[in-house]
Structure formats: C-alpha cells, structure tokens
Amino acid sequence: MEKTLKIDGKDVKFKVSASFAYRYKAQFGSDIMQKLMPLLKGIVPLLAVDFDKLDIKDRKQMQVILDLITTSDLANDFELVEIYNLIWVMAKTADTEIPEPMEWLDGFDEFPLAEIVPPLIELLVPSLFSTKEIKKKTTTRKTTSK
C-alpha cells in the first residue's frame, strides 16, 4: 500500500510492504512489532484517526486490531524518535534513495506530526493484518478396501 503526503511543500511517498519490517530491523536493530504496539497504544488516542476509513472489510478483524492496541501489555512509554523512525522506514520503503533518518528529516523546515501521522496510521494498520477472507480447504481421503 502506498500514500503520498505533502510535507513542507514536498510530495513524499510512503509505502508499507513485506520489506517494511526487515528494513526497520536492519536500520534500527529491533523488531517493528515491539515498537509499534506501544506506539499505536500511546498515539492513536491522541490523534483523530478515523478507523472507519481503514480498508478493512471484516468488522471482527477491526475489533481484534483495536483490542491489540488498547490491551497491549508491552511498555506504555514510547520515544518521539520512534515515531520519526517509523515514518522514515515508510518513506524509505517507498523510495530507497532517501538518505539516512537525520539527514532526511533535516531536509524539512516543518514536519507537522499531527498532520502526518493519522494518514500513515491509516496506511499502516491494514497492511499488518490480512483483509482477505481465509478460504477453508477441505481434503477428502480416498479409502480403499481389500
């Protein structure tokens, strides 16, 4: 999934794909889920993320996501830099040519997190969970008689 946002007058592409988790671990040395759940738990209530806009068709699945966020027993605290790290990895996944995090962030005079984070959460959450219906496979066994 991809999204383009205008930040400080520049169009910036963001993407979440399977490589996103690998890229995060390679860059920052930790698993994205260890950082993501406390981050979502801490930041989602502060932002006006419209979960109805998320492209998740199954409402039960949406409840599972919300339950994970609100009942996460991972650390309650998160560092602001973790938000920037997450944003950078999403941008790096969309454009592998962007520079290292500090250099990339220094390229912006303004970086309004309150405007940037909600649409990126809307991009991120559905990509972590399948929206496709799981099809049950039934197998039949052939029996032979002697």
Secondary structure as GFF3:
##gff-version 3
##sequence-region A 1 146
A	DSSP	beta_strand	2	7	.	.	.	ID=ss1
A	DSSP	beta_strand	10	15	.	.	.	ID=ss2
A	DSSP	alpha_helix	19	28	.	.	.	ID=ss3
A	DSSP	alpha_helix	32	43	.	.	.	ID=ss4
A	DSSP	three_ten_helix	44	46	.	.	.	ID=ss5
A	DSSP	three_ten_helix	51	53	.	.	.	ID=ss6
A	DSSP	alpha_helix	59	71	.	.	.	ID=ss7
A	DSSP	alpha_helix	80	94	.	.	.	ID=ss8
A	DSSP	alpha_helix	101	106	.	.	.	ID=ss9
A	DSSP	alpha_helix	113	128	.	.	.	ID=ss10
###
